[in-house]
Amino acid sequence: MKKFLGFLLIAQFFFLSGEVLAQGLPAPSYWKNERGSELFIWSASSGAIQGTFTNHARGFACQGIPYPASGAVGPTGLYFVVTFAQCNSFTRWVAKLNGSQMAASWTLFYVDTHGKPSKLKGADIFKRLW
């Protein structure tokens, strides 16, 4: 099942990387969403972004641990992916930048209790704190 999740992660990366071409996100920068989760972007060069994401959302596992976040940024938006290795899952965010705020939709890919690949969708608003 880990190979399947890895394949999905790689496929999403290549699918979305063609859509995002230019740099538009400040680095370093620190963002927090309404669920209390934190995104720290420490690098944004040549359209690629690197950072960490720490989950604090109630009702979700793998909380309080900074996980690597990577993705790409373009003139109007960005995407990033976080693999929550300890939870055998990963989440992809696709966001639109609007000054010090970004509206993001997310998709969580995971394996359910019956071993079936599953997904859950939602949305977040991130605010830039610095």
C-alpha positions in Angstrom: 0.0 0.0 0.0 2.9 2.3 0.6 4.0 1.9 -3.0 0.5 2.9 -4.1 0.6 6.1 -2.0 4.1 6.9 -3.3 2.9 6.4 -6.9 -0.1 8.8 -6.3 2.2 11.4 -4.7 4.6 11.3 -7.7 1.8 11.4 -10.2 0.3 14.5 -8.5 3.7 16.2 -8.5 4.2 15.7 -12.2 0.6 16.6 -13.1 0.6 19.8 -11.2 4.2 20.9 -11.8 3.4 21.8 -15.4 0.7 24.2 -14.3 2.9 26.4 -12.1 5.8 28.2 -13.6 6.9 31.4 -11.8 7.8 32.5 -8.4 5.3 34.5 -6.3 5.5 33.4 -2.7 7.8 35.1 -0.2 10.4 33.0 1.5 10.9 32.7 4.3 7.3 33.1 5.4 5.1 31.6 8.1 1.4 30.8 7.6 -1.3 29.5 9.9 -4.8 28.2 9.0 -8.0 28.4 10.9 -7.5 24.9 12.2 -4.2 26.0 13.8 -1.9 24.1 11.4 1.3 25.8 10.4 3.1 26.1 7.1 6.7 27.4 7.1 8.1 28.2 3.6 11.9 28.4 3.8 12.7 28.3 0.1 10.9 29.5 -3.0 13.3 29.5 -6.0 12.8 28.8 -9.7 9.1 28.1 -9.0 9.8 25.3 -6.5 8.9 25.7 -2.8 10.2 23.8 0.2 9.2 24.0 3.8 7.5 22.2 6.7 3.9 21.7 7.6 2.7 20.9 11.2 -0.8 19.6 11.6 -2.9 20.8 14.5 -6.4 20.1 13.1 -8.7 18.4 15.5 -9.9 14.9 14.5 -6.8 14.2 12.4 -3.8 12.1 13.4 -0.1 13.0 13.0 -0.4 16.2 15.0 2.4 18.4 16.3 5.1 16.9 14.1 6.7 19.1 11.4 6.6 17.2 8.1 8.4 18.2 4.9 6.3 20.2 2.5 7.2 20.7 -1.2 5.5 21.9 -4.3 5.5 24.8 -6.8 4.4 28.4 -7.0 3.2 30.4 -9.9 1.9 33.9 -10.6 -1.5 33.3 -9.2 -1.2 30.3 -6.9 0.6 27.3 -5.6 0.4 23.7 -4.6 2.2 21.7 -2.0 2.2 18.2 -0.8 2.9 16.8 2.6 3.5 13.1 3.3 2.5 12.0 6.8 4.7 8.9 6.9 3.6 7.9 10.4 0.0 7.9 9.3 0.5 6.2 5.9 -1.1 9.2 4.1 -0.4 12.4 2.2 -2.3 15.6 1.5 -2.2 18.0 -1.4 -3.2 21.6 -1.1 -3.9 23.8 -4.2 -4.1 27.5 -3.2 -4.7 31.0 -4.6 -2.6 33.8 -3.2 -4.2 37.0 -2.3 -1.8 39.3 -0.4 -1.2 37.9 3.1 -3.9 35.3 2.6 -4.2 32.1 0.6 -7.4 30.1 0.1 -6.6 26.4 -0.3 -8.5 23.3 -1.2 -7.0 20.0 0.0 -7.3 16.4 -0.7 -6.1 13.8 1.9 -5.2 10.4 0.5 -5.1 7.6 3.0 -5.7 3.9 3.5 -8.9 3.1 5.4 -9.4 0.5 8.1 -10.3 -2.1 5.4 -7.0 -1.5 3.5 -8.8 0.4 0.7 -7.2 3.6 -0.7 -9.5 6.5 0.1 -9.6 10.3 0.0 -11.2 13.2 1.9 -11.5 16.7 0.6 -11.8 20.1 2.4 -10.6 23.7 2.4 -8.4 26.0 4.5 -7.7 29.7 4.7 -4.0 30.4 5.5 -3.0 33.8 6.9 0.6 35.0 6.6 1.9 35.8 10.1 5.4 36.9 8.8 
